[in-house]
């Protein structure tokens, strides 16, 4: 898990929290979207509009 956290560029505790949240969301009908994914989508949309 530590190597995975390093590879993802997040702290160990952040990775553990994300995995727990993902597991909990799979038990429910909710879907979790990471803040990083939202930021990437916004940045991608902003680049597309600037062109």
N, C-alpha and C positions, 0 to 999 in steps of 0.2 A: 504494500500500500504506500509506503514511503517513496518508493521509486515511481509509482504512478502519480503521486502528488507532485513530485519534482518534474516529471515529464509534462504534467498539465500546467505547471507554473503556479500552483496553489500550495498553501500549507497543508500539512497532514490533517489537521483538525477540520479544515474547510472541505477537504476531499471526503472525510468520514461523514461530515454533516450532509454533504450533497448526496452521498450514497444512501444514507438513512432516509433523507427526504424522498429520493427516487423510489426506494422500497416502499415507503408509506403511501406514496401517490399511486403505486401500482396496486395497492390493496384497496384503494378507493377508485372512484370514477374520475378523479381529478388528474390533471396532467401538470407536471412541473416544468417550467422553462427556466433555464439558468439565466442569471443576469448577464453573464458574458455572452450568451447566445443572442439576447435581446440587443445588447450593445453592438455586436457584430452586424446584426440585421439593420439597425439604425445607421451605422456607419456606411454599410453597403448602399442603403437607400440614399443617403446624403451624397455619396460619390456619384450615383446615377443621376441625381437631380442637378449636380454641378456641371455635368458635361453638356 
